[in-house]
Amino acid sequence: MMRRILRSCPTVLAAVAFPLLALTSPASAARTPQPQRLSGADPFTDCAPGAVDGKMADGAIEPQLAADPHDTRRLAALWPQDRQRGVVLAVSGDGGRTWNRTVVPHLTRCSGGSYDYVDGPAVTFTGDGGLVVTGGLFMADGSASAAVSTRSDDGGRTWTRPAVIVQETDPAQGGVGGGPAVADPRDPDVLYVVTPRFPAQARTRNDGWISRSTDGGRSWQPPTLVVDAGDGHLVSGHRLTVLDDGSLVDVHSRVRFGEGPVTSRLTLQAVRSTDGGRTWSKPVKVADQRTKWLFEDPESGEQVSHTTSLLADTAVDRRTGRIYAAWQDARFSGGGADAVALAASDDGGRTWSQPVRVNRTPTDIPVPNQQSFTVTLAVGHDGTLAVSHFDFRRNDTGAPLLTDRWLVRCRPHARDCASDRATWRETRLTPASFDMRQAPRIPDEASPRGYFLGEQMGLVARTGGFTAAWAAPDTPGSAAIHAVTVH
C-alpha cells in the first residue's frame, strides 16, 4: 500500500503474547461453503495508540494465504490487525479444518520491534517447508521505513530475528515498501522480493528494486534495480513470477501523472530477467488499465477500496509455463463499472493476449452495482484457473451497501481460459451479503481512503480445490478475516 506518514509516535513497548487458539470448522452449507472466522480478539490492546492510528483501518484486514507446495494440507494465513500495529498469523496442518493463531514477533513496537506500523505483510512457504513472513515497516513521522523478513521452521511457534531486505532512514530520500517473497522452484533456499521505493516529493518519479536470498530468507543480498518509472511516473503493485527455468517476470502498474482521464494514464506492464535479477528487459505492455479508478458507494457517493483499481494479480500454470494476469477494468461497460479482466502470456511475459472479461457479475442490473473489485488470482495443479473478487450485485436502495465475495473457475481442457469463449463457473463465498458501509473508513486526507478492507485478499490452490480468505465488517468500523475451501 502507499501511505502518507504524518507525525511521530511513542517508543517501543514490550511484545504482546498471543496464545495459539484452535478454530473448528462449522458444518458446510448445502450449496454455499460455510466460511470460518480466522481473526480473533485484538492482541494489541495493551499497546499505546500510535500517532496516525486514525488514518489506519481498524480490526483485521487484507489477508494473504500460502500453501506448502509439497503438502497443501499445510496452510498459512496472515493479516495486519488493530490499525496495522502488528501482524497475526494463522496456520493449519489439516487443510483448513482447524487453525492456530499467533502474533509474528519483533516487527512493530506492539510486538517487540522498533517500527510503528506494518504495511502489506505476506507469507510464503519455502521449498523445504519453512514459513517466511515479509512486510513493509514504517515510522509514523516518516523518519524511517524498511522491508524485512522473518522465518519460522516450526510452523510459527518460534521466529528468527527480522532480517532487513531494504531500509531507508533519510526522509529526504523518500521511503521503501515491502513485497511478498517468491520462491525459486529449483532451489528451496532461493527467494526473491521486489520492493518499491517512493519519492519524498509527490508526483515526481519512483522505482522498484529486487533483493535475493540464498539462505531461505535469513539474509538478503544488496538490491538491484528492476524498473525506473521515469519522470512524472509512478510504478507500483509489483507481482513477481519465477518460472521453472529461473526466469523472473515482474508485472506492475505504471501511472502517468498529469491532467485528463486516469484511464489514459494507467498501463499494466511486464519486465523480464534471465540472470537472477541482475539485469532486466525493457518494459512491454500487458494492457491499458481502463479502470473506473475512484469508484463509489452507488447511493452515498462515498469512495470504496480506493487504490485497489491500481493493482493486478498474477499466477503461473506450472504444467505449461503460462502466466496469467488479472485486474479491474471498465472497458467491458464503456467505462461504467469495473469488471475483472484477464490476459495471458505463453512466452515468458514477452507478449500478452487481449484482455477478456471473466467475472460473472450480471450486466442487466444498474451499472453502479456491477462494480467488481479487489481481484485475486490462483492456478491449480491441474491447470484450473480461479479468480476471486467482490461486487455489489445484490445491492438495492436500502440502508446497507450489500457486498459479496465470489470465486469463478475455468478448466482449460476444453476452452482457453484467456479466450472470450471460455466457460467459467461461479461460487458465492459469502453465504450472506455484508454491509460495506460498516467497513472501516479511512479519512479523506489519507490514502487509501473511504471504506477499506484491504488492497488484496487471499487465494491459494489446494489439491482438489482452492482456499480463499477475505476481510468483511465485524462490528461497525471494524473488520474480521474469513476463509473457506471450495472443492
Protein Blocks (a to p, Z undefined) as FASTA:
>chain_A
ZZddfbdcddddddddddddddddddddfklccdddfbdcdfklmpccdfklmmpcehje
hiaddddfklmkbccddddeehhiaccddddfegomaccddddehkbmmnopabfbdchi
acdddfkopacdddddddfklpaccddddddfegomaccddddfbdcfbfknopaddddd
dddfkbmkbccdddddddfbghibdcddddddfegopaccddddfbdgbghiacehiacd
ddfkopacdddddddededjfklmcccdddddfegomaccddddfbdcdbekiacdfklo
paehehklmpccddddfknopacdddddfklnnomaccddddddfegomaccddddfbfc
dfkbcfklmpcghiaddddfkopacdddddfklgcfbfbdcdddddddddfklpcfkbck
bccddddfblbacdfklpccddfkbccedjdebjbdcddddehiacddddddfbehiacd
dddddZZ
